[in-house]
Amino acid sequence: MQTDRVAEASISINMPREAVWNALTDPAAIKQYMFGTTVRTDWREGSEIRWKGDWKGRPYEDKGTILAVVPFRRLVYSHFSPLSGKPDTLDNYHTVSIALASDGGGTEVTLTQDNNTTDEARAHSEENWVGMLLALKRYVEARR
């Protein structure tokens, strides 16, 4: 089985990196743009991260570990969702990486998610991440 299919999504947000970073790490903000999810973590490398909410009428509680934090530049975490129907084993976790780069007065946000086992799974992940990034952009830019 091929698992090297990487989902990618990016967006340009017309706000400084600090504003985007704050939205990426503030649980109250995350709830506003990330499908209503409640996130719990302390944003420290090695710490647990949990997402809880409702996806298309189904309650979920996803989990992972914070793998890297470079404030205002990069956030990396693992992610597992029981809704996948797969066993909770390390080979069924994704690694999500979010990079922020200054782009004039704005911020270029690039997100990748590895370990997509099929082209269909990769495309589905990209679609979800594009939607989340668009919602992030609307949220951050509305706070001018």
N, C-alpha and C positions, 0 to 999 in steps of 0.2 A: 504494500500500500504506500503510495506517495504522500508524504505529509509536508512537503516543502513549499506548498502553495501559500504565498504571503498576500494577504489582503492589504491594500493600501488606499488611503484617503488623505486628501489635503485640502486646505482652504486658507485664504488670506483674510485676516480679520483687521479691520481698520482701527485698531487700538494697540497700545504698547504691550510688550511681552508681560509686564507685571500684571496688567489687568486680565490678560488671558490666563496666566498662571494662577492668579487668585480664584478665578472661576473654576479652573480644573481641580483645585484642592479645597474648595469651600463646600461642605456638605449641603448647605442651604442652596447654593447656586446649582450644584449638581442635580439636585431634585428638580429644579426648574427646567433644565435643558436635556437631561438624560432620562427621558421616558418616565419621570416621576420616581426614580429609584432613590432609596435611602442608602447612603454609603457610610460605613464605619471603618475608620483607620486613624492612625496618628501620623501617617505619611513618612515614616522612618524606614530605612532599608531593613529588611528582615521582618517587618511587622505584617500582621495579617490585614487583609482588606476584605470586606464583605459588602455585597450589594443586595438589597432586599426590595421587592416591589411586586408588580403585576405586569406580565407581558401577554398581551392579547387574551386577557381573561384568565391567565394561569399565574398563580402566585409562584414566586421563585426566591431563592436565597443563593446567590453565587458567591464564590470565594476565591481568594488568591493570596499572593504574597507580594509586598512591595520589594522590587528587585534593585531599583536605582532611582535616586532623587538628586537632580542637579537643579536647584531652585532657578526658576525663570528660564530654564533651557531644556530639561529632559526629565521625563517620568516614565518608568518602566515597571510593569507588574505582571504577575501571572494571573490567569483567570480560568476558572472551571465553572460550568453551569450544569447542575443536575438535569435541567430541561433538555440537555443534549441526549439523554437516555444512555449515555456511556458510563462505565464505571469510574469512580473517583480515584484514578491512578495518574501518576505524573505524565504519562504519555498522552493523556486526554486534556491536558492543560494547554492554553494558548499563552504566548507572551505578547503583551500589548506594549508598544513603545510610542510615546508621544514626544515629538521634538518641536521646540519653538525657536524660530529664527527671526531676528529683526528684519523688516522689509520696509525701508523708509520709516515712516511714522507708525507703521502697522506691524503685524506679526504673521508670519507664515507658519501654519500648524501642519505637521506631517505625522500621520498615525499609521502604524503597521501592526498587523496581527498575524502571527505565524501559526503553523500546525493546522491548516485547513486541509482536510483529507481528500477533498474533491474540488474540481473547478466550480461546481455548483455551491459548495460550502463557502469557498473563497468569495464568489460573487455575492452571496447572501450576506456575508460579513461586511463586505465593502458597502453594500447598500445600507446596512444598519449604521455603519460608521459615518458615511456621508450624511445621513439624516441627523445623527448626533452632532456632527461638526457644524452643519447648517444651523441647528438650534443653539449651539454654543456661540456662533457668530452673532445671531440675533440677540441673544442674551447679553453678551459683552458689549456690543455696539449700542444697545439701548441704554447703557449706563454712562454715556458720555457726559 
